[in-house]
Amino acid sequence: MNHYVGKFVFHPVGHGLFYTGELTDDCGKSFSFAFDCGSENEQIVLDIINKGLLPNGLNDILPEHINLLIISHFHADHISGALELIKKKKISKVILPYLTDTAKILYASKIDPSFSNSSNLINFIKNPTATIKGIDENCEVHVLNENEEAGFSQPEFSNSESNAFVFKWADRSSRGSNQHAGNVSLVSSIWEFHFYMPKIGKKDQIDELKDFFSDNSITIDNAGNHFSEIEAKMDELKLDNNISNIVCAHGPSSKLLLGAIKNNITPYPLLHPYPWIWPSYRRRFFLKSFCPIQFLNG
């Protein structure tokens, strides 16, 4: 029986998010992933990617091969280092939220022009797939839609001969009454990733925002000049500006994990990779207190 070791790191990037995980078996075969890659202090993220160092000089070394990169949404503090990560590390697959033109304008309005790569980030928002393919044409891009899956041309992927790291798409549309139908999961024999697109508002609210952009000639290219007006309109409509935001839950493959998601148990960071091997009384306490999944909200 193989044993698996999991390493999960919230990289200390300040205001932003860069989270990575790596699963390794007895034979040294591994599967690595990243969730978002950004910070308001872009240099911190760039130093981690390019030098494997934190500002205090301590090591923060990333895997050279990242099998899966998930982008939750397109605020700069979540994507400022994503293009550099794709450029410097071998990324097998990227999962993105589908961006409507309205969502693109919202995200573009919040890109700080002081970022050294602000123009590249705007282009990333304009056409995410083309931007990624322009860096690495072999990187596969999958897009999650709020209502249905799109672009899943490849049904499974693996970086090793071990079946444990062969992930397949699976329907999980029934998980949670507060989520959109049509969401999917990546499932292997030992680990699962569950993706959700939270509800963002009623259609008439989104339509009104769309009309507001049209009436005021607000586009992706000039959105930054209309930031305060857009924020005021969003407040008026009571809309969250994380439109097309992906929420990801991940953890060991088991009915316990799926039940926790279905029942909306409040999750905490993963504390033990294999809670089901504990004695039953400890397992019950563990699941009640520390659900073995990691929610990463954008």
C-alpha positions, 0 to 999 in steps of 0.5 A: 500500500502506497503512502502519500505525503501532502505539503500545502503552503499559503505563501506570505505575499501580504494582501493577495493569495498564492497557495500551492500544494504538492502530493508525493508517494513512496516512489517520489511521484508527485502532483502539484497545484497552485491556486491563484498567484498574486499580491498587491506587492508584486515583487514578493510574488516575483521573488518567490517565482524567480528566486525561491526567496522571501523578503527576509531571505528565507527559502520559499522554493516552488516545484518546477512542474505545476500540474494544475493552476487554478485562477479564482478571479482576475483582481490584480492581487490574485493574478499579478504573478500568474503570467510569470508563473506560467512563463517560468514554471511548466504548467500542464493545465489552467482552470479559469472562470468564464469572463463576460464582457461586463466582468472584464470591465469590472476587473480591468477597472481595478488594475493598478496602473503602477503595476509594472505589468499592468498592460499585460494583466489587462490583456490577460483579462481581455483574452485569458486563453490567448494570453496563456497560449502566447506564453506556452502553447502546450499549456491546456486551458479549461474554462468554467462557466457559471451555468455549464462546463465549457472547453473540456476537450481532454477528459483526464490527465496525469503526469505519472504512471501512478493511477493515484495521480490520474484525475478525471472530470466528474459531475458534482452539480448536486453539491450545495443548494446555494451553488449554480448547477453544472459545476464539475470536479476533478477526481482521482483515487486519492484526491479531489478538487471541487469547483463552484461558481457562487451566485452573483446577483439577479440577471436584471442587476447584471443587465443594468450594469451592462447598460451603465457601461454602454451608456457611459462608453466604459470599456476594458481599455478605459475602465481604470479611468471610471473606477469610482463611478463603477464602484458607486454603481456596484454599491447601488446595485448591491453587486459583488465585483467578483463576478465569475469567481471560482471557489475551490474545495479540495481534499482526500477522495472519500464520501466523508469529503463529499458529505461535508461539502453537501452539508455545508460543514464549516471547513478548516485547513487540512490538518491530517491527510488521512483522517479515515484511518483514525479510530472511529471516535477520533474520526467523528471528532475530527470531522465535526471540528476540522473538516478535511477540506480547504476552501479558497474563496476569492 
